[in-house]
Amino acid sequence: MTDTSAQQSVQLLKTGQLPNLSEQGTVLAFDFGQKRIGVAIGDTALGLAHPLTTINSEKNEQRFSLISTLIENWQPVFLVVGLPCHMDGSAHEMTRLSQRFAQRLSGRFSMRVLLVDERYTSKTACAALHQAGISAKKQKQYLDQVAAQHILQSFFDEYYAQHFIA
């Protein structure tokens, strides 16, 4: 993407290097996938994330139309996108696609987008669904939004630990 303003408002967060955010309010988080996008919602004041929905579409225009509706309805102060990578931290194809998705979100909606490490989130989401008694057959419809919840919750947990716990 050549839009430098969009690139400047997409920020990769590294462990221990979280910014001191002045924005208070609702946050939407996304677990990007080529077939589905999980969406979670949370609030900076509470530091709690909740699964919201799963966008089941491979067509970009339909995806962004649904995201536009979510942004209109929830009025988030910023967005979080999970950044997948190998266990050693190196990038792979989904890393690049997630970064591109984050840049598109920033450019299209003129919003700050934070990229957050999403290693282990699918595994922890699957374990949480299993623990909640949801059968493996039904987990597919919830997995992406619960993964987005875990991405956002890990952001909140690290942010609060860094900025508010002595």
Rosetta silent file (secondary structure, phi, psi, omega in degrees, C-alpha in Angstrom):
SEQUENCE: MTDTSAQQSVQLLKTGQLPNLSEQGTVLAFDFGQKRIGVAIGDTALGLAHPLTTINSEKNEQRFSLISTLIENWQPVFLVVGLPCHMDGSAHEMTRLSQRFAQRLSGRFSMRVLLVDERYTSKTACAALHQAGISAKKQKQYLDQVAAQHILQSFFDEYYAQHFIA
SCORE:     score description
SCORE:     0.000 S_00000001
   1 L     0.000  135.194 -177.412    0.000    0.000    0.000 S_00000001
   2 L   -96.890   -6.669  179.706    1.410    3.391   -0.908 S_00000001
   3 L   -72.750  102.863 -175.853   -0.800    5.478    1.379 S_00000001
   4 H   -69.226  -29.041  178.391    1.699    6.635    4.005 S_00000001
   5 H   -65.475  -37.640  177.247   -0.981    8.029    6.311 S_00000001
   6 H   -68.426  -40.987  179.282   -2.537    4.574    6.553 S_00000001
   7 H   -63.392  -36.878 -178.815    0.865    2.990    7.113 S_00000001
   8 H   -69.878  -25.981 -178.920    1.616    5.469    9.889 S_00000001
   9 L   -96.347    8.352  169.619   -1.569    4.628   11.758 S_00000001
  10 E  -103.832  122.018 -174.513   -0.878    0.874   11.724 S_00000001
  11 E  -124.826  126.432  176.084    1.388    0.072   14.636 S_00000001
  12 E   -84.238  123.399  179.840    3.088   -3.234   15.412 S_00000001
  13 L   -98.319  130.268  176.939    3.132   -3.833   19.152 S_00000001
  14 L  -110.412  151.854 -178.786    5.987   -5.811   20.641 S_00000001
  15 L   -51.656  131.008  178.209    6.020   -7.345   24.100 S_00000001
  16 L    78.656    1.492 -177.849    6.918   -4.735   26.702 S_00000001
  17 L  -123.627   38.679 -178.846    6.633   -1.861   24.212 S_00000001
  18 L   -77.473  139.690  179.550    2.976   -0.948   24.438 S_00000001
  19 L   -73.829  158.823  173.166    2.138    2.717   23.937 S_00000001
  20 L   -85.605  102.484 -173.896    0.404    4.782   26.582 S_00000001
  21 L   -82.016  130.985  177.726   -2.972    5.099   24.883 S_00000001
  22 L   -90.400  -17.428 -177.986   -5.004    8.213   25.485 S_00000001
  23 L   -73.174  129.391  176.350   -8.080    6.814   23.743 S_00000001
  24 L  -119.802  134.206  178.586  -10.744    5.517   26.116 S_00000001
  25 L   145.808 -155.166 -176.562  -13.744    3.565   24.923 S_00000001
  26 E   -76.547  145.271  176.466  -14.734    0.605   22.810 S_00000001
  27 E  -129.318  136.636  171.954  -12.180   -1.447   20.881 S_00000001
  28 E  -107.281  139.123  178.463  -12.857   -3.926   18.074 S_00000001
  29 E  -124.039  149.057 -175.853  -10.393   -6.752   17.434 S_00000001
  30 E  -128.688  133.902  169.490  -10.042   -8.974   14.393 S_00000001
  31 E  -105.564   97.634 -172.816   -8.674  -12.475   13.862 S_00000001
  32 E   -76.587  134.718  172.755   -8.069  -12.300   10.111 S_00000001
  33 L  -141.862  161.052 -178.052   -8.436  -15.377    7.941 S_00000001
  34 L   -71.572  -25.794  179.160   -8.829  -15.908    4.220 S_00000001
  35 L  -104.348  -34.724 -177.001  -12.274  -17.505    4.662 S_00000001
  36 E  -138.091  153.894  173.628  -13.481  -16.001    7.951 S_00000001
  37 E  -126.961  118.695  175.314  -12.710  -13.030   10.193 S_00000001
  38 E   -82.122  141.737 -178.960  -13.394  -13.344   13.897 S_00000001
  39 E  -127.427  135.125  175.862  -14.455  -10.146   15.655 S_00000001
  40 E  -127.996  162.334 -179.782  -14.312   -9.330   19.360 S_00000001
  41 E  -132.324  147.957  176.706  -15.248   -6.257   21.355 S_00000001
  42 E  -156.944  177.311 -179.580  -13.901   -4.775   24.539 S_00000001
  43 E  -131.421  133.781 -177.521  -13.620   -1.575   26.497 S_00000001
  44 L   -64.180  -30.853 -178.876  -10.416    0.135   27.561 S_00000001
  45 L   -68.984  -37.544 -178.505  -11.885    1.152   30.935 S_00000001
  46 L   -91.182  -29.897 -177.503  -12.752   -2.418   31.914 S_00000001
  47 L    68.620   31.072  179.762   -9.982   -4.232   30.066 S_00000001
  48 E  -121.419  136.664  179.480  -12.315   -7.097   29.197 S_00000001
  49 E  -110.768  148.499  179.195  -12.846   -8.638   25.767 S_00000001
  50 E  -137.167  143.365  174.744  -15.889  -10.545   24.518 S_00000001
  51 E   -64.668  143.455 -178.518  -16.526  -12.470   21.282 S_00000001
  52 E  -116.377  -58.180 -177.033  -18.804  -10.507   18.969 S_00000001
  53 E  -163.862  171.277  172.279  -19.284  -12.171   15.584 S_00000001
  54 E  -124.374  129.592  176.521  -17.660  -14.028   12.717 S_00000001
  55 E   -90.897  112.155 -177.427  -17.615  -12.591    9.216 S_00000001
  56 E  -101.023   79.117  178.273  -18.117  -15.542    6.864 S_00000001
  57 L  -157.269  145.250  175.150  -17.077  -14.187    3.495 S_00000001
  58 L  -101.237   -6.015 -177.363  -14.082  -14.372    1.202 S_00000001
  59 L   -90.714  123.070 -175.945  -15.135  -11.271   -0.768 S_00000001
  60 H   -58.126  -44.465 -177.465  -13.375   -8.098    0.367 S_00000001
  61 H   -62.019  -40.632  178.243  -16.222   -5.712   -0.435 S_00000001
  62 H   -66.980  -41.949  178.557  -18.690   -7.768    1.582 S_00000001
  63 H   -58.904  -50.222 -176.279  -16.195   -8.080    4.453 S_00000001
  64 H   -70.483  -27.753  173.963  -15.517   -4.356    4.575 S_00000001
  65 H   -64.729  -44.541  177.965  -19.220   -3.548    4.302 S_00000001
  66 H   -66.578  -39.768  177.614  -19.898   -5.689    7.388 S_00000001
  67 H   -64.537  -39.595  177.558  -16.907   -4.174    9.199 S_00000001
  68 H   -58.773  -42.595  177.730  -18.195   -0.696    8.311 S_00000001
  69 H   -63.200  -42.614  177.989  -21.522   -1.549    9.947 S_00000001
  70 H   -61.962  -43.493 -179.842  -19.726   -2.804   13.069 S_00000001
  71 H   -65.397  -41.657  176.764  -17.644    0.375   13.263 S_00000001
  72 H   -60.254  -45.205 -176.633  -20.754    2.524   12.772 S_00000001
  73 H   -72.419  -39.299 -172.192  -22.665    0.663   15.477 S_00000001
  74 H  -100.129  -16.665  177.812  -19.898    0.333   18.079 S_00000001
  75 L    49.490   57.249 -178.662  -17.862    3.522   17.428 S_00000001
  76 L   -68.261  152.412  177.934  -14.482    2.056   18.472 S_00000001
  77 L   -84.819  -25.022  171.193  -11.625    4.365   19.467 S_00000001
  78 E  -161.223  171.680 -178.012   -9.102    2.080   17.744 S_00000001
  79 E  -119.840  152.540  176.152   -8.847   -1.380   16.207 S_00000001
  80 E  -123.756  135.518  176.234   -6.672   -4.396   17.012 S_00000001
  81 E  -124.973  131.629  176.616   -5.634   -7.017   14.460 S_00000001
  82 E   -70.585  136.347  179.702   -3.968  -10.285   15.376 S_00000001
  83 E  -111.051  105.978  179.959   -0.588  -10.798   13.728 S_00000001
  84 L   -76.747  146.873  174.806    0.177  -14.462   13.075 S_00000001
  85 L  -157.939  167.316  176.995    3.766  -15.656   12.943 S_00000001
  86 L   -65.920  163.630 -178.575    5.797  -18.809   13.424 S_00000001
  87 L   -58.411  -28.185  178.783    6.612  -19.842   16.995 S_00000001
  88 L   -84.237    2.429  178.106   10.114  -18.349   16.606 S_00000001
  89 L    92.153   -5.216 -179.425    8.540  -15.002   15.673 S_00000001
  90 L   -76.234  154.183 -176.080    9.381  -15.174   11.976 S_00000001
  91 L   -80.365  157.080  171.279    6.824  -14.108    9.396 S_00000001
  92 L  -140.923 -173.682 -173.936    4.857  -16.316    7.015 S_00000001
  93 H   -56.958  -42.494 -179.559    2.207  -15.735    4.328 S_00000001
  94 H   -68.059  -24.950  175.355   -0.626  -15.011    6.801 S_00000001
  95 H   -61.096  -50.789 -179.383    1.605  -12.430    8.517 S_00000001
  96 H   -61.998  -42.937 -179.639    1.759  -10.430    5.302 S_00000001
  97 H   -65.556  -37.991  178.380   -1.969  -10.835    4.635 S_00000001
  98 H   -68.530  -38.518  176.539   -2.862   -9.701    8.165 S_00000001
  99 H   -63.426  -41.612  178.487   -0.601   -6.651    7.840 S_00000001
 100 H   -64.085  -42.143  176.957   -2.283   -5.798    4.543 S_00000001
 101 H   -59.522  -44.622  179.305   -5.717   -6.213    6.154 S_00000001
 102 H   -62.088  -41.309  178.341   -4.659   -3.858    8.983 S_00000001
 103 H   -65.001  -38.833  177.797   -3.443   -1.265    6.469 S_00000001
 104 H   -65.842  -41.431  176.797   -6.729   -1.499    4.583 S_00000001
 105 H   -58.969  -48.313 -178.441   -8.709   -1.031    7.800 S_00000001
 106 H   -61.549  -45.688 -178.793   -6.652    2.014    8.699 S_00000001
 107 H   -68.253  -42.386 -176.378   -6.917    3.534    5.237 S_00000001
 108 H   -72.520  -36.981 -174.257  -10.585    2.814    4.701 S_00000001
 109 H  -110.289    3.101 -179.696  -11.818    3.909    8.127 S_00000001
 110 L    49.746   49.443 -177.961   -9.102    6.465    9.041 S_00000001
 111 L  -125.393  154.290  173.431   -8.529    4.692   12.335 S_00000001
 112 L   -72.300  133.479  179.101   -5.533    3.676   14.386 S_00000001
 113 E  -125.674  126.544  178.277   -4.877   -0.068   14.060 S_00000001
 114 E  -105.459  128.348  176.483   -2.637   -1.969   16.458 S_00000001
 115 E   -92.679  125.217 -174.725   -1.095   -5.266   15.334 S_00000001
 116 E  -122.523  135.334  177.751   -0.834   -7.728   18.231 S_00000001
 117 E   -54.079  126.872 -178.083    1.026  -11.063   18.353 S_00000001
 118 L  -113.699   17.681  178.244   -1.575  -13.791   18.052 S_00000001
 119 L   -57.030  138.435  177.836    0.564  -16.885   18.677 S_00000001
 120 L    76.537   -7.598 -174.216   -1.354  -19.564   20.602 S_00000001
 121 H   -65.355  -38.051  178.926   -4.732  -17.768   20.351 S_00000001
 122 H   -65.862  -38.648  178.704   -6.388  -20.419   18.183 S_00000001
 123 H   -67.209  -43.559 -179.683   -5.219  -23.149   20.561 S_00000001
 124 H   -69.894  -33.873  176.944   -6.402  -21.274   23.659 S_00000001
 125 H   -65.509  -43.634  178.668   -9.703  -20.421   21.945 S_00000001
 126 H   -62.412  -43.194  178.882  -10.245  -24.073   21.040 S_00000001
 127 H   -64.186  -40.042  179.589   -9.436  -25.127   24.609 S_00000001
 128 H   -64.932  -41.158  178.372  -11.835  -22.503   26.019 S_00000001
 129 H   -66.037  -40.927  177.472  -14.659  -23.707   23.775 S_00000001
 130 H   -62.355  -43.932  179.793  -13.979  -27.321   24.734 S_00000001
 131 H   -64.590  -30.836  178.645  -13.968  -26.359   28.423 S_00000001
 132 L   -78.137   -1.786  177.133  -17.295  -24.549   27.920 S_00000001
 133 L    85.691   14.782  179.479  -18.771  -27.831   26.700 S_00000001
 134 L   -85.968  125.779 -176.294  -19.129  -26.841   23.055 S_00000001
 135 L   -63.489  154.141  179.803  -18.748  -29.874   20.816 S_00000001
 136 H   -56.493  -34.744 -179.746  -15.953  -29.997   18.261 S_00000001
 137 H   -64.265  -38.610 -177.862  -18.595  -29.929   15.518 S_00000001
 138 H   -87.981  -13.661 -176.526  -20.055  -26.617   16.758 S_00000001
 139 H   -61.647  -32.698 -175.707  -16.705  -25.015   17.633 S_00000001
 140 H   -55.074  -39.971 -177.256  -16.045  -23.938   14.042 S_00000001
 141 H   -71.219  -18.275 -178.438  -18.786  -21.285   14.130 S_00000001
 142 H  -110.473  -17.893 -169.748  -17.333  -19.697   17.289 S_00000001
 143 H   -55.894  -45.551 -175.429  -13.595  -20.357   16.997 S_00000001
 144 H   -67.954  -40.283  179.226  -12.616  -17.221   15.062 S_00000001
 145 H   -71.948  -32.554  176.042  -14.524  -14.781   17.268 S_00000001
 146 H   -71.521  -35.499  174.397  -13.183  -16.443   20.422 S_00000001
 147 H   -62.793  -41.271  176.370   -9.668  -16.244   18.933 S_00000001
 148 H   -62.350  -38.295  176.368  -10.285  -12.503   18.356 S_00000001
 149 H   -60.385  -44.240 -179.304  -11.406  -12.267   21.990 S_00000001
 150 H   -66.846  -35.745  175.891   -8.132  -13.869   23.107 S_00000001
 151 H   -61.626  -49.590 -178.536   -6.131  -11.475   20.907 S_00000001
 152 H   -67.223  -40.482  179.940   -7.878   -8.471   22.443 S_00000001
 153 H   -65.445  -37.766  177.962   -7.719   -9.850   25.979 S_00000001
 154 H   -65.571  -36.628  174.599   -3.975  -10.493   25.656 S_00000001
 155 H   -61.870  -50.941  179.676   -3.567   -6.866   24.523 S_00000001
 156 H   -58.698  -46.225 -177.702   -5.586   -5.601   27.506 S_00000001
 157 H   -59.992  -45.496 -179.799   -3.742   -7.868   29.961 S_00000001
 158 H   -69.529  -40.086  179.784   -0.314   -6.750   28.781 S_00000001
 159 H   -61.496  -48.173 -179.631   -1.356   -3.108   28.554 S_00000001
 160 H   -66.619  -37.563  178.046   -2.747   -3.051   32.092 S_00000001
 161 H   -63.869  -38.838 -177.630    0.250   -4.961   33.468 S_00000001
 162 H   -76.505  -36.773 -171.772    2.649   -2.480   31.882 S_00000001
 163 H  -102.844  -18.403 -173.249    0.809    0.739   32.704 S_00000001
 164 H  -125.921  -12.403 -179.305   -1.126    0.137   35.906 S_00000001
 165 L  -104.246  123.912 -176.972    0.545   -2.586   37.974 S_00000001
 166 L   -76.339    0.000    0.000    3.543   -1.463   40.006 S_00000001
